[in-house]
Amino acid sequence: MKQFSDIAPQGSTSKRRPVPENEAGLTLVEMIVVLAIIALVAALIVPNVIGRPDQARVTTAGTDIATIASQLTTYRLDNGAFPTTEQGLKALVEKTAVPPLPATFPDGGYISTMPQDPWGKPYVYESNGTTYEIKSLGRDGKPGGEGVDADIARKR
């Protein structure tokens, strides 16, 4: 009996070697073994990846604070002082009406939107005009804490 692999299209001069039945492809058992190996590897890797979202948020908060600090420096270079605590970080988004008024303010502001930390809370900003502190209160939203609940801060 001829197998499908033995039949060449009409006009073709191709000579194909007949494929023995035991080499025809993967068996169901082989497929199950491959899937079991993939499942085992996934079971080992997934718990390590899933436990990291809070660490990623801590890193994001640090990066956000560095970006805000950079824009605060630009604001100070343009206006001679950092925004005060009363003006807050909103002074980077829109021109403040709270004294001391900025001498210059770019179209679109220094940052496009009012920043929030990765846990959805506003960053805490305190300044007397010559120094400042920006911080995220961490996952718990309370001062202090340890691990992912710890404050992430930058002073200047």
Secondary structure, 3 states (H helix, E strand, C coil): CCCHHHCCCCCCCCCCCCCCHHHCCCCHHHHHHHHHHHHHHHHHHHHHHHCCHHHHHHHHHHHHHHHHHHHHHHHHHHHCCCCCCCCCCHHHHCCCCCCCCCCCCCCCCCCCCCCECCCCCECEEEECCCCEEEEECCCCCCCCCCHHHCCEEEEC
